[in-house]
Amino acid sequence: MKVQNLYEMIQGLNDVLDKEIPTKTAFDLQKNLRNIQHEAKPADELKKKLNEKFKDHIDDGRIENKEKREAYLKEIEEINNQEVEVELTKIDLDDLGESIKPRTLYLIEPMIKIEEEDK
């Protein structure tokens, strides 16, 4: 799994965590979120250092200088493409409630139990 996938799962979990779901599922999702955030922390720290490195070139959230922008984006991409391992507790799709946005489901798919007959 790549660092970018961690950020996507965090976004998906944020959409789900406010829903009324079974207690065990809520607990498992919270545990997954904690594990994901732990794995994302080194990337977050590297991105903070990168922002500090480029702070003189960032104006209103943008880097106008093309060379500096490309260098910055290249380093961000390198961070986001790093492979990480994260322990996820698999959850049953049925435990997420009667309705869930397709985008949210896509974002948290790595932690959904897929039954052989569902494939």
C-alpha positions in Angstrom: 0.0 0.0 0.0 1.2 3.5 -0.8 1.3 6.6 1.5 -1.3 8.2 -0.8 -3.7 5.3 0.0 -3.4 6.1 3.7 -4.6 9.6 3.1 -7.5 8.3 1.0 -8.5 5.9 3.7 -8.4 8.6 6.3 -10.7 10.7 4.2 -13.1 7.8 3.7 -13.1 6.9 7.4 -13.9 10.5 8.3 -17.1 10.1 6.2 -18.1 6.9 7.9 -17.1 7.6 11.5 -20.1 9.8 12.2 -22.7 7.2 11.1 -24.7 5.1 13.4 -23.0 1.7 13.1 -22.6 -1.4 15.3 -20.3 -0.7 18.3 -17.8 -3.4 17.3 -17.6 -2.0 13.7 -17.1 1.5 15.1 -14.3 0.2 17.4 -12.6 -1.6 14.5 -12.8 1.5 12.3 -11.4 3.7 15.1 -8.6 1.2 15.5 -7.9 1.2 11.7 -7.9 5.0 11.7 -5.4 5.1 14.6 -3.1 2.6 12.7 -3.4 4.5 9.5 -2.6 7.8 11.1 0.4 6.2 12.8 1.8 5.0 9.5 1.1 8.4 7.8 2.9 10.4 10.5 6.4 10.1 9.0 5.1 11.2 5.6 3.3 14.2 7.3 6.6 15.1 9.0 8.5 14.9 5.7 5.9 17.1 4.0 6.2 19.7 6.8 10.0 19.7 6.2 9.4 20.0 2.5 7.0 23.0 3.0 9.7 24.6 5.2 12.3 24.0 2.5 10.1 25.7 -0.1 8.5 28.3 2.2 10.3 31.2 0.4 8.8 30.1 -2.9 5.2 29.5 -1.7 2.9 32.5 -2.1 -0.7 32.1 -1.1 -0.4 28.3 -1.3 1.1 28.3 -4.7 4.6 28.1 -6.1 4.8 30.4 -9.1 8.4 29.5 -10.2 7.9 26.5 -12.6 11.2 24.8 -11.7 10.6 25.1 -8.0 7.0 23.9 -8.4 8.1 20.9 -10.4 10.8 20.1 -7.8 8.3 20.4 -5.0 5.7 18.3 -6.7 8.3 15.6 -7.5 9.3 15.3 -3.9 5.6 15.2 -2.8 5.0 12.4 -5.3 8.0 10.5 -4.0 6.6 10.7 -0.5 3.1 9.7 -1.6 4.5 6.7 -3.6 6.4 5.2 -0.7 5.2 1.7 0.2 4.0 1.2 3.8 2.4 -1.7 5.7 -0.6 -1.0 7.9 -2.5 -3.5 10.0 -6.2 -3.2 9.2 -9.1 -5.0 10.8 -11.4 -6.2 8.1 -15.1 -5.2 8.5 -18.3 -6.5 7.0 -19.9 -4.3 4.4 -23.3 -4.9 6.0 -22.1 -3.4 9.2 -21.6 0.0 7.6 -25.3 0.7 7.5 -27.9 0.6 4.7 -26.4 3.4 2.6 -22.9 4.6 2.0 -21.5 6.8 -0.8 -19.8 5.0 -3.6 -16.7 7.3 -3.2 -16.5 6.5 0.5 -16.7 2.8 -0.2 -13.9 3.1 -2.8 -11.7 5.0 -0.3 -12.1 2.4 2.5 -12.2 -0.7 0.3 -8.9 -2.1 1.6 -10.6 -2.7 5.0 -13.8 -4.3 3.7 -14.2 -8.1 4.0 -14.8 -9.5 0.6 -16.6 -12.8 0.6 -15.7 -15.2 -2.1 -19.3 -15.2 -3.4 -19.2 -11.4 -3.7 -16.3 -11.4 -6.1 
